[in-house]
Amino acid sequence: MLVLITYDVNTEDAAGRRRLRQIARQCVNYGQRVQCSVFECLLDTAQCKLLQAKLLSIMDPEKDSLRFYYLGKRYENKVEHFGCKSSYLPEAPLVL
């Protein structure tokens, strides 16, 4: 299923900046950054729960915000892209 993950981390102090880096690093391990604090992740249920647990252990619920949008398996018709950054297909091969 395609999951859209967004976050807002308070970076007023060094601890917040560290949380921001840690959350971004975890999201990069599971998906593609599509905007600064937005990731598209193609996950199964177990991966999603694991990533959610990791991110919740990093964030500070008093200062930070984390959102998961579950777009499901038939996400192609639910996502439209406009603008300069090219879109990608999450299921297509990734060439490095």
C-alpha positions, -999 to +999 in steps of 0.1 A: +000+000+000+011+035-006+015+056+026+021+093+026+040+104+057+043+140+067+059+155+097+065+189+114+093+189+140+101+219+163+137+228+155+141+257+180+168+237+199+195+212+191+173+182+203+146+192+178+171+194+149+184+160+159+149+146+159+143+161+125+174+144+110+165+111+127+129+111+114+140+121+079+166+093+079+141+067+089+117+079+062+144+078+035+150+041+044+114+033+035+103+056+007+109+086-016+110+122-004+085+142-025+087+174-006+108+187+023+089+169+051+067+146+029+075+110+019+057+085-003+064+050+010+053+017-006+049-006+025+032-037+036+013-037+069+042-050+090+066-024+075+041+003+081+037-006+118+074-009+123+081+025+107+053+041+127+067+027+159+102+040+150+090+074+142+068+076+173+098+067+195+118+096+180+092+124+180+083+146+209+045+145+211+045+178+230+064+197+202+062+176+170+035+164+146+034+132+125+007+122+100+002+090+080-022+090+050-031+055+038-037+057+000-039+019-004-029-004-032-049+015-059-031+048-054-024+056-091-058+075-095-055+092-061-022+111-068-019+140-092+014+158-096+019+193-111+050+214-112+087+211-118+098+181-099+092+149-119+070+123-104+081+087-101+065+053-100+071+036-066+068+001-080+092+008-110+129-003-108+152+022-092+185+027-110+213+042-090 
